[in-house]
Amino acid sequence: MKHCYLILYTTIFILFFQFAAAQKYVYEKAEVYFLKSDFSGTKDLKQATYLLQIIRSDDTTYPCRYYNKFGPMLKQETFFDSNLSIPNGIFLWYDVKGNLDSFAQVYRGRKTSYIYYDDSLKPIVSAKYKNGSLFEKREYLLNIYTDSTGNTSNLKEKEERDKLPDSVTATQKAASFGTNGHNDWKKYLEKHLQVPDRFENVMPNGSYEVVASFLITKEGKVNEVFLMHSCEWSADLEVFKVLEDSPLWQPATQNGNNVIYRQKQSFTFSVNR
């Protein structure tokens, strides 16, 4: 799925006008549609190859997540409007195992950044854009940094030069949940994270993992949740729900000031019938 960013602006109008013919139901915050192999709508789940979730996160954020009927996510597209006509936000593509393959961010139809990952979810290539033009590119395997003029240099040396003078001595405290950190977060998950009925019905016995990445803002809010590893749509949606509904965290601090902190979390779902 490498180079998927080339199709970033592919809209879903072809299938969207067929939604009237698709069976639709609500699962928590998502509207779910059944899609055939050609992405046309169907009323019959037996005929479906894919599922589509459309979520209204707020008035200007509409994530659309495409899934295999009985497997991990294929991709996520995010739009600014309910007509799904203005790409805006996070775009994600996954491999057949559900691992994140590539990541892009778009602002009002313009790509602002992208990242490619290897099978271990380490970045291979990343790039940033300004006003639609390439601003910088980092090729980690080749150790090449490319600037906005097209000049190249040693990437490792570039990153060494970019380190803040006080980065070694800076005192940073990670974000934490509640008063007892990990223990309080564990209790919250035990109370609120449920194994969805659909997941128990369609998945074979075993343990399954969903890996999420999310920001803790300076105010302690959970924001920008996306999946590093997808499992199955109902389990994934359960992870989104418990993270987005999470109470405030204690923000991370650096040198005494609140800072944005990105957290990575693994969630396990078990089926034992």
DRENPA-3360 file (N, C-alpha, C; in nm, 2 decimals, always signed):
BEGIN
1 = MKHCYLIL = +0.08/-0.12/+0.00/+0.00/+0.00/+0.00/+0.08/+0.13/+0.00 ~ +0.22/+0.11/-0.02/+0.30/+0.23/-0.02/+0.26/+0.32/-0.14 ~ +0.29/+0.45/-0.12/+0.25/+0.55/-0.21/+0.11/+0.58/-0.23 ~ +0.03/+0.54/-0.12/-0.11/+0.56/-0.12/-0.15/+0.71/-0.12 ~ -0.05/+0.79/-0.08/-0.08/+0.93/-0.07/-0.11/+0.99/-0.20 ~ -0.07/+0.92/-0.31/-0.10/+0.97/-0.45/-0.25/+0.97/-0.47 ~ -0.33/+0.89/-0.40/-0.47/+0.89/-0.42/-0.54/+0.95/-0.31 ~ -0.47/+1.04/-0.24/-0.53/+1.11/-0.12/-0.66/+1.18/-0.15;
9 = YTTIFILF = -0.67/+1.24/-0.26/-0.79/+1.32/-0.29/-0.90/+1.24/-0.36 ~ -0.89/+1.11/-0.36/-1.00/+1.03/-0.41/-1.12/+1.04/-0.32 ~ -1.23/+1.09/-0.37/-1.35/+1.11/-0.29/-1.43/+0.98/-0.29 ~ -1.53/+0.98/-0.21/-1.61/+0.86/-0.20/-1.75/+0.89/-0.25 ~ -1.76/+0.98/-0.34/-1.90/+1.02/-0.40/-1.96/+0.90/-0.47 ~ -1.88/+0.82/-0.54/-1.93/+0.71/-0.62/-2.02/+0.62/-0.53 ~ -1.97/+0.59/-0.41/-2.04/+0.50/-0.33/-2.14/+0.58/-0.24 ~ -2.12/+0.71/-0.22/-2.20/+0.79/-0.13/-2.34/+0.80/-0.18;
17 = FQFAAAQK = -2.36/+0.82/-0.31/-2.49/+0.84/-0.36/-2.57/+0.71/-0.35 ~ -2.50/+0.60/-0.33/-2.57/+0.47/-0.32/-2.61/+0.44/-0.18 ~ -2.58/+0.53/-0.08/-2.61/+0.50/+0.06/-2.76/+0.47/+0.08 ~ -2.84/+0.53/+0.00/-2.99/+0.51/+0.02/-3.03/+0.37/+0.01 ~ -2.95/+0.29/-0.07/-2.98/+0.15/-0.10/-2.90/+0.06/+0.00 ~ -2.82/+0.12/+0.09/-2.74/+0.04/+0.18/-2.81/+0.03/+0.31 ~ -2.80/-0.09/+0.37/-2.85/-0.10/+0.51/-2.77/-0.02/+0.60 ~ -2.83/+0.05/+0.69/-2.76/+0.15/+0.78/-2.81/+0.13/+0.92;
25 = YVYEKAEV = -2.72/+0.12/+1.01/-2.76/+0.12/+1.15/-2.65/+0.19/+1.23 ~ -2.68/+0.22/+1.36/-2.60/+0.30/+1.44/-2.53/+0.21/+1.55 ~ -2.40/+0.22/+1.55/-2.33/+0.15/+1.66/-2.25/+0.26/+1.73 ~ -2.30/+0.29/+1.85/-2.24/+0.40/+1.93/-2.24/+0.53/+1.85 ~ -2.13/+0.59/+1.82/-2.12/+0.71/+1.75/-2.11/+0.70/+1.59 ~ -2.11/+0.57/+1.55/-2.08/+0.55/+1.40/-2.21/+0.51/+1.33 ~ -2.22/+0.56/+1.20/-2.32/+0.50/+1.11/-2.24/+0.40/+1.03 ~ -2.29/+0.28/+1.01/-2.22/+0.17/+0.95/-2.30/+0.13/+0.82;
33 = YFLKSDFS = -2.23/+0.12/+0.71/-2.28/+0.08/+0.58/-2.22/-0.05/+0.53 ~ -2.30/-0.13/+0.46/-2.25/-0.25/+0.40/-2.21/-0.22/+0.25 ~ -2.09/-0.26/+0.21/-2.05/-0.24/+0.08/-2.00/-0.37/+0.01 ~ -2.03/-0.38/-0.12/-1.99/-0.49/-0.20/-1.84/-0.47/-0.24 ~ -1.79/-0.57/-0.31/-1.65/-0.57/-0.35/-1.61/-0.45/-0.44 ~ -1.72/-0.39/-0.51/-1.69/-0.27/-0.60/-1.73/-0.15/-0.52 ~ -1.75/-0.16/-0.39/-1.78/-0.05/-0.30/-1.92/+0.01/-0.32 ~ -2.01/-0.06/-0.39/-2.15/-0.02/-0.40/-2.22/-0.07/-0.28;
41 = GTKDLKQA = -2.33/+0.00/-0.25/-2.41/-0.04/-0.13/-2.49/-0.17/-0.14 ~ -2.51/-0.23/-0.03/-2.60/-0.35/-0.03/-2.68/-0.35/+0.10 ~ -2.80/-0.41/+0.10/-2.87/-0.43/+0.22/-2.84/-0.56/+0.29 ~ -2.77/-0.65/+0.22/-2.75/-0.78/+0.27/-2.61/-0.80/+0.32 ~ -2.59/-0.82/+0.45/-2.45/-0.84/+0.50/-2.38/-0.95/+0.43 ~ -2.45/-1.06/+0.39/-2.39/-1.17/+0.32/-2.32/-1.13/+0.19 ~ -2.38/-1.03/+0.13/-2.32/-0.98/+0.00/-2.21/-0.88/+0.02 ~ -2.19/-0.84/+0.14/-2.09/-0.73/+0.17/-1.95/-0.79/+0.18;
49 = TYLLQIIR = -1.85/-0.71/+0.12/-1.71/-0.74/+0.13/-1.65/-0.65/+0.23 ~ -1.70/-0.52/+0.24/-1.64/-0.42/+0.32/-1.75/-0.36/+0.41 ~ -1.71/-0.29/+0.51/-1.80/-0.21/+0.60/-1.74/-0.07/+0.60 ~ -1.83/+0.03/+0.60/-1.78/+0.17/+0.61/-1.85/+0.24/+0.74 ~ -1.76/+0.29/+0.82/-1.81/+0.37/+0.93/-1.80/+0.52/+0.90 ~ -1.90/+0.59/+0.92/-1.89/+0.74/+0.92/-1.93/+0.80/+1.05 ~ -1.83/+0.87/+1.11/-1.84/+0.92/+1.24/-1.85/+1.08/+1.24 ~ -1.94/+1.13/+1.31/-1.95/+1.28/+1.32/-1.88/+1.31/+1.46;
57 = SDDTTYPC = -1.75/+1.34/+1.45/-1.68/+1.38/+1.58/-1.73/+1.51/+1.63 ~ -1.74/+1.61/+1.54/-1.79/+1.74/+1.57/-1.84/+1.80/+1.44 ~ -1.88/+1.93/+1.44/-1.94/+1.99/+1.32/-1.84/+2.00/+1.21 ~ -1.71/+1.99/+1.23/-1.61/+2.01/+1.13/-1.51/+1.89/+1.11 ~ -1.55/+1.77/+1.17/-1.47/+1.65/+1.17/-1.55/+1.53/+1.14 ~ -1.53/+1.47/+1.02/-1.61/+1.35/+0.98/-1.52/+1.24/+0.93 ~ -1.47/+1.16/+1.03/-1.38/+1.05/+0.98/-1.47/+0.94/+0.91 ~ -1.41/+0.88/+0.81/-1.47/+0.77/+0.74/-1.37/+0.66/+0.74;
65 = RYYNKFGP = -1.41/+0.54/+0.80/-1.32/+0.43/+0.82/-1.37/+0.31/+0.74 ~ -1.29/+0.26/+0.65/-1.32/+0.15/+0.56/-1.26/+0.02/+0.62 ~ -1.35/-0.09/+0.63/-1.30/-0.21/+0.70/-1.33/-0.33/+0.61 ~ -1.25/-0.43/+0.62/-1.29/-0.56/+0.57/-1.40/-0.61/+0.66 ~ -1.49/-0.69/+0.60/-1.61/-0.73/+0.68/-1.58/-0.80/+0.81 ~ -1.48/-0.89/+0.80/-1.43/-0.96/+0.92/-1.28/-0.94/+0.94 ~ -1.24/-0.82/+0.94/-1.10/-0.80/+0.96/-1.06/-0.66/+0.99 ~ -0.93/-0.62/+0.98/-0.89/-0.49/+1.02/-0.93/-0.38/+0.92;
73 = MLKQETFF = -0.90/-0.26/+0.96/-0.93/-0.14/+0.88/-0.84/-0.14/+0.75 ~ -0.90/-0.09/+0.64/-0.83/-0.07/+0.52/-0.77/+0.07/+0.51 ~ -0.85/+0.17/+0.55/-0.81/+0.31/+0.54/-0.90/+0.40/+0.62 ~ -0.86/+0.52/+0.65/-0.94/+0.62/+0.71/-0.92/+0.75/+0.63 ~ -1.03/+0.81/+0.60/-1.03/+0.95/+0.54/-1.11/+1.04/+0.63 ~ -1.07/+1.16/+0.64/-1.14/+1.26/+0.73/-1.17/+1.38/+0.65 ~ -1.30/+1.43/+0.67/-1.35/+1.54/+0.59/-1.40/+1.66/+0.68 ~ -1.40/+1.77/+0.63/-1.44/+1.89/+0.70/-1.59/+1.91/+0.71;
81 = DSNLSIPN = -1.66/+1.85/+0.61/-1.81/+1.88/+0.60/-1.88/+1.75/+0.59 ~ -2.01/+1.76/+0.62/-2.10/+1.64/+0.62/-2.12/+1.58/+0.48 ~ -2.10/+1.66/+0.38/-2.11/+1.61/+0.24/-1.98/+1.53/+0.20 ~ -1.88/+1.53/+0.29/-1.76/+1.46/+0.26/-1.69/+1.51/+0.13 ~ -1.69/+1.64/+0.11/-1.63/+1.69/-0.01/-1.50/+1.77/+0.01 ~ -1.46/+1.80/+0.14/-1.34/+1.87/+0.17/-1.25/+1.79/+0.26 ~ -1.15/+1.73/+0.20/-1.05/+1.65/+0.28/-0.99/+1.74/+0.39 ~ -0.99/+1.70/+0.51/-0.94/+1.78/+0.62/-0.92/+1.70/+0.75;
89 = GIFLWYDV = -0.79/+1.67/+0.78/-0.76/+1.59/+0.90/-0.67/+1.48/+0.87 ~ -0.69/+1.37/+0.94/-0.60/+1.25/+0.93/-0.64/+1.16/+0.83 ~ -0.55/+1.11/+0.74/-0.57/+1.00/+0.65/-0.47/+0.89/+0.68 ~ -0.53/+0.77/+0.68/-0.45/+0.65/+0.72/-0.47/+0.54/+0.62 ~ -0.36/+0.45/+0.60/-0.37/+0.33/+0.52/-0.31/+0.22/+0.60 ~ -0.37/+0.10/+0.59/-0.32/-0.02/+0.66/-0.29/-0.13/+0.57 ~ -0.20/-0.22/+0.62/-0.16/-0.34/+0.54/-0.26/-0.45/+0.57 ~ -0.25/-0.57/+0.51/-0.34/-0.67/+0.53/-0.35/-0.73/+0.67;
97 = KGNLDSFA = -0.24/-0.70/+0.75/-0.24/-0.75/+0.89/-0.30/-0.65/+0.98 ~ -0.34/-0.53/+0.93/-0.39/-0.42/+1.02/-0.29/-0.33/+1.07 ~ -0.16/-0.34/+1.03/-0.06/-0.25/+1.07/-0.06/-0.12/+0.99 ~ -0.04/-0.01/+1.06/-0.04/+0.12/+0.99/+0.07/+0.12/+0.88 ~ +0.03/+0.15/+0.76/+0.13/+0.15/+0.65/+0.18/+0.29/+0.62 ~ +0.08/+0.39/+0.62/+0.12/+0.52/+0.59/+0.01/+0.62/+0.65 ~ +0.06/+0.74/+0.68/-0.02/+0.84/+0.75/+0.00/+0.97/+0.68 ~ -0.11/+1.05/+0.67/-0.10/+1.18/+0.61/-0.19/+1.28/+0.68;
105 = QVYRGRKT = -0.16/+1.40/+0.68/-0.25/+1.51/+0.74/-0.28/+1.61/+0.62 ~ -0.41/+1.65/+0.62/-0.46/+1.74/+0.52/-0.53/+1.86/+0.58 ~ -0.51/+1.97/+0.53/-0.58/+2.09/+0.58/-0.65/+2.15/+0.46 ~ -0.79/+2.14/+0.47/-0.88/+2.20/+0.37/-0.84/+2.16/+0.22 ~ -0.81/+2.04/+0.21/-0.78/+1.99/+0.07/-0.63/+1.98/+0.03 ~ -0.55/+2.04/+0.12/-0.41/+2.04/+0.09/-0.33/+1.95/+0.19 ~ -0.25/+1.86/+0.13/-0.17/+1.78/+0.22/-0.06/+1.86/+0.29 ~ -0.05/+1.84/+0.42/+0.05/+1.91/+0.50/+0.17/+1.82/+0.54;
113 = SYIYYDDS = +0.15/+1.69/+0.55/+0.25/+1.60/+0.59/+0.21/+1.45/+0.56 ~ +0.32/+1.37/+0.55/+0.29/+1.22/+0.54/+0.41/+1.15/+0.60 ~ +0.38/+1.02/+0.64/+0.48/+0.93/+0.69/+0.46/+0.79/+0.64 ~ +0.56/+0.72/+0.59/+0.55/+0.58/+0.56/+0.62/+0.50/+0.67 ~ +0.56/+0.38/+0.70/+0.62/+0.30/+0.81/+0.66/+0.16/+0.75 ~ +0.76/+0.10/+0.82/+0.79/-0.03/+0.79/+0.71/-0.13/+0.87 ~ +0.73/-0.26/+0.86/+0.65/-0.36/+0.93/+0.65/-0.35/+1.08 ~ +0.76/-0.29/+1.13/+0.77/-0.27/+1.28/+0.72/-0.14/+1.32;
121 = LKPIVSAK = +0.65/-0.07/+1.23/+0.59/+0.06/+1.26/+0.69/+0.17/+1.29 ~ +0.81/+0.16/+1.23/+0.91/+0.26/+1.24/+0.91/+0.35/+1.11 ~ +0.92/+0.48/+1.12/+0.91/+0.56/+1.00/+1.02/+0.53/+0.90 ~ +0.98/+0.52/+0.77/+1.08/+0.50/+0.66/+1.11/+0.64/+0.59 ~ +1.00/+0.71/+0.56/+1.01/+0.84/+0.50/+0.90/+0.93/+0.56 ~ +0.94/+1.05/+0.58/+0.84/+1.15/+0.63/+0.86/+1.28/+0.55 ~ +0.76/+1.36/+0.53/+0.77/+1.48/+0.46/+0.67/+1.58/+0.52 ~ +0.70/+1.71/+0.50/+0.61/+1.82/+0.54/+0.60/+1.92/+0.42;
129 = YKNGSLFE = +0.48/+1.98/+0.41/+0.44/+2.07/+0.31/+0.40/+2.20/+0.36 ~ +0.43/+2.31/+0.29/+0.37/+2.44/+0.32/+0.31/+2.50/+0.19 ~ +0.19/+2.54/+0.20/+0.11/+2.59/+0.09/+0.12/+2.50/-0.04 ~ +0.11/+2.37/-0.01/+0.11/+2.27/-0.12/+0.24/+2.24/-0.17 ~ +0.35/+2.30/-0.13/+0.49/+2.27/-0.18/+0.57/+2.19/-0.07 ~ +0.66/+2.11/-0.12/+0.74/+2.03/-0.02/+0.83/+2.12/+0.06 ~ +0.83/+2.11/+0.19/+0.91/+2.19/+0.28/+1.03/+2.12/+0.32 ~ +1.01/+1.99/+0.36/+1.13/+1.91/+0.40/+1.09/+1.76/+0.38;
137 = KREYLLNI = +1.19/+1.68/+0.36/+1.17/+1.53/+0.35/+1.28/+1.46/+0.42 ~ +1.25/+1.36/+0.50/+1.34/+1.28/+0.57/+1.33/+1.13/+0.53 ~ +1.44/+1.08/+0.47/+1.45/+0.94/+0.43/+1.54/+0.87/+0.53 ~ +1.48/+0.79/+0.62/+1.55/+0.74/+0.73/+1.65/+0.62/+0.69 ~ +1.60/+0.54/+0.60/+1.69/+0.43/+0.56/+1.81/+0.48/+0.48 ~ +1.79/+0.58/+0.40/+1.90/+0.63/+0.32/+1.98/+0.74/+0.39 ~ +1.93/+0.79/+0.51/+1.99/+0.89/+0.59/+2.01/+1.02/+0.51 ~ +1.90/+1.06/+0.44/+1.90/+1.18/+0.35/+1.80/+1.28/+0.40;
145 = YTDSTGNT = +1.84/+1.40/+0.42/+1.74/+1.51/+0.45/+1.74/+1.60/+0.32 ~ +1.62/+1.63/+0.28/+1.60/+1.72/+0.17/+1.52/+1.85/+0.21 ~ +1.58/+1.97/+0.18/+1.51/+2.09/+0.23/+1.42/+2.14/+0.12 ~ +1.36/+2.26/+0.14/+1.26/+2.31/+0.05/+1.32/+2.35/-0.09 ~ +1.45/+2.37/-0.10/+1.51/+2.41/-0.22/+1.55/+2.29/-0.30 ~ +1.54/+2.17/-0.24/+1.59/+2.04/-0.31/+1.73/+2.00/-0.27 ~ +1.80/+2.08/-0.19/+1.93/+2.04/-0.14/+1.92/+1.93/-0.04 ~ +2.02/+1.84/-0.05/+2.02/+1.72/+0.04/+2.14/+1.73/+0.13;
153 = SNLKEKEE = +2.12/+1.66/+0.25/+2.23/+1.66/+0.35/+2.22/+1.53/+0.43 ~ +2.31/+1.51/+0.52/+2.31/+1.40/+0.61/+2.20/+1.41/+0.72 ~ +2.10/+1.32/+0.72/+1.99/+1.33/+0.81/+2.02/+1.33/+0.95 ~ +2.11/+1.24/+0.99/+2.15/+1.22/+1.13/+2.22/+1.35/+1.18 ~ +2.31/+1.41/+1.10/+2.37/+1.53/+1.14/+2.27/+1.64/+1.15 ~ +2.18/+1.65/+1.06/+2.07/+1.75/+1.06/+1.99/+1.74/+1.19 ~ +1.95/+1.62/+1.23/+1.88/+1.61/+1.36/+1.96/+1.64/+1.48 ~ +2.09/+1.61/+1.48/+2.18/+1.65/+1.59/+2.18/+1.80/+1.60;
161 = RDKLPDSV = +2.19/+1.87/+1.49/+2.20/+2.02/+1.49/+2.07/+2.08/+1.54 ~ +1.96/+2.01/+1.52/+1.83/+2.07/+1.55/+1.79/+2.05/+1.70 ~ +1.87/+1.97/+1.77/+1.84/+1.94/+1.91/+1.85/+2.07/+1.99 ~ +1.76/+2.10/+2.08/+1.76/+2.22/+2.16/+1.88/+2.21/+2.26 ~ +1.94/+2.32/+2.29/+2.06/+2.32/+2.37/+2.04/+2.26/+2.51 ~ +1.91/+2.27/+2.56/+1.89/+2.22/+2.69/+1.81/+2.09/+2.69 ~ +1.81/+2.02/+2.57/+1.74/+1.90/+2.56/+1.79/+1.79/+2.65 ~ +1.92/+1.79/+2.68/+1.97/+1.68/+2.77/+1.94/+1.71/+2.91;
169 = TATQKAAS = +1.93/+1.83/+2.95/+1.91/+1.86/+3.09/+1.77/+1.90/+3.12 ~ +1.68/+1.91/+3.02/+1.54/+1.94/+3.04/+1.47/+1.84/+3.13 ~ +1.39/+1.89/+3.22/+1.32/+1.80/+3.31/+1.18/+1.78/+3.25 ~ +1.14/+1.66/+3.21/+1.01/+1.63/+3.16/+0.94/+1.52/+3.24 ~ +0.82/+1.55/+3.26/+0.73/+1.45/+3.33/+0.62/+1.41/+3.23 ~ +0.60/+1.28/+3.22/+0.50/+1.23/+3.12/+0.36/+1.25/+3.17 ~ +0.27/+1.25/+3.08/+0.13/+1.27/+3.12/+0.09/+1.15/+3.20 ~ -0.01/+1.17/+3.29/-0.05/+1.06/+3.38/-0.20/+1.07/+3.40;
177 = FGTNGHND = -0.27/+0.96/+3.44/-0.41/+0.96/+3.46/-0.45/+0.95/+3.60 ~ -0.53/+1.03/+3.65/-0.58/+1.03/+3.79/-0.47/+1.06/+3.89 ~ -0.48/+1.01/+4.01/-0.38/+1.04/+4.11/-0.28/+0.93/+4.13 ~ -0.31/+0.81/+4.07/-0.22/+0.69/+4.09/-0.18/+0.64/+3.95 ~ -0.18/+0.73/+3.85/-0.13/+0.69/+3.72/-0.18/+0.57/+3.66 ~ -0.09/+0.47/+3.64/-0.12/+0.35/+3.57/-0.23/+0.27/+3.64 ~ -0.23/+0.27/+3.77/-0.34/+0.19/+3.84/-0.48/+0.25/+3.82 ~ -0.49/+0.38/+3.82/-0.62/+0.45/+3.79/-0.66/+0.43/+3.65;
185 = WKKYLEKH = -0.57/+0.43/+3.56/-0.60/+0.41/+3.41/-0.65/+0.27/+3.39 ~ -0.58/+0.17/+3.46/-0.62/+0.03/+3.45/-0.76/+0.01/+3.50 ~ -0.80/+0.08/+3.61/-0.93/+0.07/+3.67/-1.04/+0.13/+3.57 ~ -1.00/+0.24/+3.51/-1.09/+0.30/+3.42/-1.12/+0.21/+3.30 ~ -1.02/+0.14/+3.25/-1.04/+0.05/+3.14/-1.12/-0.07/+3.18 ~ -1.09/-0.13/+3.29/-1.16/-0.24/+3.34/-1.31/-0.21/+3.35 ~ -1.34/-0.09/+3.39/-1.48/-0.05/+3.40/-1.55/-0.02/+3.27 ~ -1.48/+0.04/+3.18/-1.54/+0.10/+3.06/-1.51/+0.02/+2.93;
193 = LQVPDRFE = -1.40/-0.05/+2.92/-1.37/-0.12/+2.79/-1.44/-0.25/+2.79 ~ -1.53/-0.27/+2.70/-1.61/-0.39/+2.69/-1.58/-0.46/+2.56 ~ -1.59/-0.59/+2.56/-1.58/-0.67/+2.44/-1.71/-0.67/+2.36 ~ -1.72/-0.61/+2.25/-1.84/-0.59/+2.17/-1.91/-0.73/+2.14 ~ -2.04/-0.73/+2.14/-2.11/-0.85/+2.11/-2.07/-0.90/+1.97 ~ -2.07/-0.81/+1.87/-2.03/-0.85/+1.74/-1.89/-0.92/+1.73 ~ -1.80/-0.86/+1.80/-1.66/-0.92/+1.81/-1.67/-1.06/+1.86 ~ -1.74/-1.08/+1.97/-1.75/-1.22/+2.02/-1.81/-1.32/+1.93;
201 = NVMPNGSY = -1.91/-1.27/+1.85/-1.98/-1.35/+1.76/-1.90/-1.39/+1.63 ~ -1.82/-1.30/+1.58/-1.76/-1.33/+1.45/-1.61/-1.37/+1.46 ~ -1.54/-1.35/+1.57/-1.40/-1.38/+1.58/-1.38/-1.51/+1.65 ~ -1.28/-1.59/+1.60/-1.25/-1.72/+1.67/-1.19/-1.69/+1.81 ~ -1.19/-1.80/+1.89/-1.13/-1.79/+2.02/-0.99/-1.74/+2.01 ~ -0.95/-1.66/+2.11/-0.81/-1.61/+2.11/-0.81/-1.47/+2.17 ~ -0.68/-1.41/+2.17/-0.66/-1.28/+2.21/-0.62/-1.19/+2.10 ~ -0.67/-1.07/+2.09/-0.65/-0.98/+1.98/-0.61/-0.84/+2.03;
209 = EVVASFLI = -0.53/-0.77/+1.96/-0.47/-0.65/+2.01/-0.51/-0.53/+1.92 ~ -0.54/-0.42/+1.98/-0.56/-0.29/+1.91/-0.45/-0.20/+1.97 ~ -0.38/-0.13/+1.89/-0.28/-0.03/+1.93/-0.32/+0.11/+1.89 ~ -0.33/+0.20/+1.99/-0.38/+0.33/+1.96/-0.27/+0.43/+1.99 ~ -0.26/+0.54/+1.92/-0.18/+0.66/+1.95/-0.27/+0.78/+1.97 ~ -0.24/+0.86/+2.07/-0.33/+0.97/+2.10/-0.25/+1.08/+2.17 ~ -0.30/+1.20/+2.16/-0.24/+1.32/+2.22/-0.30/+1.35/+2.35 ~ -0.22/+1.39/+2.45/-0.27/+1.45/+2.57/-0.24/+1.60/+2.56;
217 = TKEGKVNE = -0.34/+1.68/+2.55/-0.32/+1.83/+2.53/-0.26/+1.89/+2.66 ~ -0.22/+2.02/+2.65/-0.18/+2.09/+2.76/-0.28/+2.11/+2.87 ~ -0.41/+2.09/+2.83/-0.52/+2.10/+2.92/-0.56/+1.96/+2.98 ~ -0.49/+1.85/+2.93/-0.52/+1.72/+2.98/-0.62/+1.64/+2.90 ~ -0.67/+1.70/+2.79/-0.77/+1.63/+2.71/-0.71/+1.53/+2.61 ~ -0.78/+1.42/+2.58/-0.74/+1.32/+2.48/-0.78/+1.38/+2.35 ~ -0.69/+1.37/+2.25/-0.71/+1.43/+2.12/-0.64/+1.35/+2.01 ~ -0.68/+1.37/+1.89/-0.61/+1.31/+1.77/-0.58/+1.16/+1.79;
225 = VFLMHSCE = -0.69/+1.08/+1.82/-0.67/+0.94/+1.83/-0.66/+0.87/+1.70 ~ -0.56/+0.79/+1.68/-0.56/+0.70/+1.56/-0.50/+0.57/+1.59 ~ -0.52/+0.47/+1.51/-0.47/+0.34/+1.54/-0.34/+0.30/+1.46 ~ -0.25/+0.25/+1.54/-0.12/+0.20/+1.48/-0.14/+0.05/+1.44 ~ -0.23/-0.02/+1.50/-0.27/-0.15/+1.46/-0.42/-0.17/+1.48 ~ -0.49/-0.20/+1.37/-0.63/-0.22/+1.37/-0.66/-0.37/+1.38 ~ -0.77/-0.40/+1.45/-0.81/-0.54/+1.47/-0.94/-0.58/+1.39 ~ -1.05/-0.51/+1.43/-1.18/-0.54/+1.37/-1.27/-0.42/+1.41;
233 = WSADLEVF = -1.37/-0.39/+1.33/-1.43/-0.26/+1.34/-1.50/-0.24/+1.47 ~ -1.57/-0.34/+1.53/-1.64/-0.31/+1.66/-1.54/-0.30/+1.77 ~ -1.43/-0.38/+1.77/-1.33/-0.36/+1.88/-1.25/-0.23/+1.86 ~ -1.22/-0.19/+1.74/-1.16/-0.06/+1.72/-1.24/+0.05/+1.77 ~ -1.37/+0.04/+1.74/-1.46/+0.15/+1.78/-1.47/+0.16/+1.93 ~ -1.46/+0.05/+2.00/-1.47/+0.04/+2.14/-1.34/+0.12/+2.20 ~ -1.23/+0.10/+2.13/-1.11/+0.17/+2.18/-1.12/+0.32/+2.16 ~ -1.18/+0.36/+2.04/-1.20/+0.50/+2.02/-1.29/+0.56/+2.12;
241 = KVLEDSPL = -1.40/+0.48/+2.16/-1.49/+0.53/+2.25/-1.43/+0.56/+2.39 ~ -1.36/+0.46/+2.44/-1.30/+0.48/+2.58/-1.20/+0.59/+2.59 ~ -1.12/+0.61/+2.48/-1.02/+0.71/+2.47/-1.09/+0.85/+2.46 ~ -1.18/+0.86/+2.37/-1.25/+0.99/+2.35/-1.34/+1.03/+2.46 ~ -1.39/+0.94/+2.54/-1.47/+0.97/+2.66/-1.39/+0.97/+2.78 ~ -1.26/+0.96/+2.77/-1.18/+0.96/+2.89/-1.19/+1.09/+2.97 ~ -1.19/+1.08/+3.10/-1.17/+1.21/+3.18/-1.04/+1.27/+3.16 ~ -1.02/+1.39/+3.21/-0.90/+1.47/+3.19/-0.78/+1.39/+3.25;
249 = WQPATQNG = -0.66/+1.40/+3.19/-0.54/+1.35/+3.24/-0.46/+1.46/+3.30 ~ -0.36/+1.42/+3.37/-0.26/+1.52/+3.42/-0.16/+1.55/+3.31 ~ -0.16/+1.67/+3.26/-0.07/+1.70/+3.14/+0.08/+1.67/+3.16 ~ +0.15/+1.64/+3.06/+0.29/+1.63/+3.07/+0.35/+1.77/+3.09 ~ +0.47/+1.77/+3.15/+0.54/+1.90/+3.18/+0.68/+1.89/+3.13 ~ +0.73/+2.00/+3.09/+0.88/+2.01/+3.06/+0.93/+2.15/+3.11 ~ +1.03/+2.14/+3.20/+1.08/+2.26/+3.27/+0.97/+2.34/+3.33 ~ +0.87/+2.27/+3.39/+0.77/+2.33/+3.47/+0.65/+2.38/+3.39;
257 = NNVIYRQK = +0.65/+2.36/+3.26/+0.54/+2.41/+3.17/+0.47/+2.29/+3.11 ~ +0.33/+2.30/+3.10/+0.25/+2.20/+3.04/+0.29/+2.19/+2.89 ~ +0.30/+2.06/+2.84/+0.34/+2.04/+2.70/+0.25/+1.93/+2.64 ~ +0.23/+1.93/+2.51/+0.16/+1.83/+2.44/+0.24/+1.70/+2.45 ~ +0.17/+1.59/+2.47/+0.24/+1.46/+2.49/+0.16/+1.35/+2.41 ~ +0.24/+1.28/+2.33/+0.17/+1.17/+2.26/+0.19/+1.03/+2.33 ~ +0.08/+0.97/+2.35/+0.08/+0.84/+2.42/+0.05/+0.73/+2.33 ~ +0.11/+0.61/+2.35/+0.08/+0.49/+2.28/+0.03/+0.39/+2.38;
265 = QSFTFSVN = -0.08/+0.32/+2.34/-0.15/+0.23/+2.43/-0.20/+0.11/+2.35 ~ -0.17/-0.01/+2.41/-0.22/-0.14/+2.36/-0.34/-0.18/+2.44 ~ -0.44/-0.23/+2.36/-0.57/-0.28/+2.42/-0.59/-0.43/+2.38 ~ -0.62/-0.52/+2.47/-0.64/-0.66/+2.44/-0.79/-0.70/+2.45 ~ -0.84/-0.77/+2.35/-0.97/-0.82/+2.35/-0.96/-0.97/+2.34 ~ -1.03/-1.04/+2.43/-1.03/-1.19/+2.43/-1.16/-1.25/+2.39 ~ -1.16/-1.36/+2.32/-1.28/-1.43/+2.29/-1.26/-1.57/+2.34 ~ -1.36/-1.62/+2.42/-1.35/-1.75/+2.48/-1.49/-1.81/+2.49;
273 = R = -1.54/-1.87/+2.38/-1.67/-1.92/+2.38/-1.68/-2.07/+2.43;
% end
